[in-house]
């Protein structure tokens, strides 16, 4: 199946030999894109991918961040780190009183504050930190309610962990669920977080096994903070690229 588009403010059309499948609940028969495009033919999958990117949340430029209402600034944390009232509370003053030159700088500041909590002797600080670190969804989540609450970003990041079909895929999924529960029993209050970065499920499970066997809570907290910052930086880079394409 191919799709053709021509010139600026182009009308896209495609020829098909099979019924058009709904894309996110809609049948796209005609799409208008305001981009500077040269006449060419592309695969429909590429266009569908571009349309799907419109489902991703927008992020403001760093220059405009200070001028946004407080609630919009806090929503940015939800996008980069997953929703967490505790993280919003931790960063509320910084997002109001400080200026950041880049997303990398903002995310680094978050990481430093989380690391400071990790060295506190206060049990309250420890519980507060664990609630932040537990805001990411479980890897390979199978619970329908939990899956429905996953962000679009988390769904994409975990795509490799939920792929495949048949008996082997089901067995791998069951092993991953078992590792999640073993991890959470070994490190009470934590949830396994890693920067998946397109790695395969078996690679992730091997990493989980090693970290469970190590059994070091302090190392886990340190690695979880780093993983959350790595994920946040990756999201910032991808969302900035997605929204800055010359349209």
C-alpha positions, 0 to 999 in steps of 0.5 A: 500500500502506498500513499502520495503527497504533493507540494506544500499544504498538500492533500494526501491520498492513497490507493488500497486494495483492502478495507481501511482499518480505523486509526485510533478510532477513526478511518483516515481517508483524507489527511491535510498536512501543512509541511513543505514536502517534495512530490514523492511516494512513501509507504503508508506506514510512515504516514501512520507513524507521523499521525500517531506522533500527534497522540504524544504530549507536547512539551514547551520550549525551555524559553517559554517554561517560566511564562506558563501557569504553575499547573502546566509546569507541573504537568511537564514533570508528569510527561517526563517522569510519569505522574507523581504528586510527590515529585510535583511537590518536590519540584514546585518551588524550583519550577517557580523560582529557578530558570533552566537553560535546557531540559537536560539541566532541569532533569539533572536538577530533579536527579540531584534532589532525588539523590539528596533524599536517598541519603537522608536519615529520615524515614519520612524522606525515604518513604517519600522518595520510594513513592516517586520511584514507584510512579513508573508502570511495571515492565510488561504490565498485564493487569488490564486496569494498570495497562489502561492507565499507562501513558502513551510514552510508556506503551511505546517504551515497553513495546519490545517487552510486549511483542510476540505471540504463541507459547514462547511469548506467553512463557516469557511474559509469565517469567517477567511477571514473576521477576517483577514480583520477586524484585518488589519482594526483595526491595519493598517500596520499589518498582523495577525501573530501567531505560529499556532503550529497545532492548529485548525482553530476555536482556531486560530479564537477565538484568533484573535477575542480576539486580535481584541477586545483588540484593543491595537496596542503596544500589537499587535506589541509585540505579532507579534514579539514574534510569528515571533521568535517562528515560526523562532525557530520552522523552525530552529529546524525542518529544522536542524532535517530534514537535519541531518538524517543520510543519 
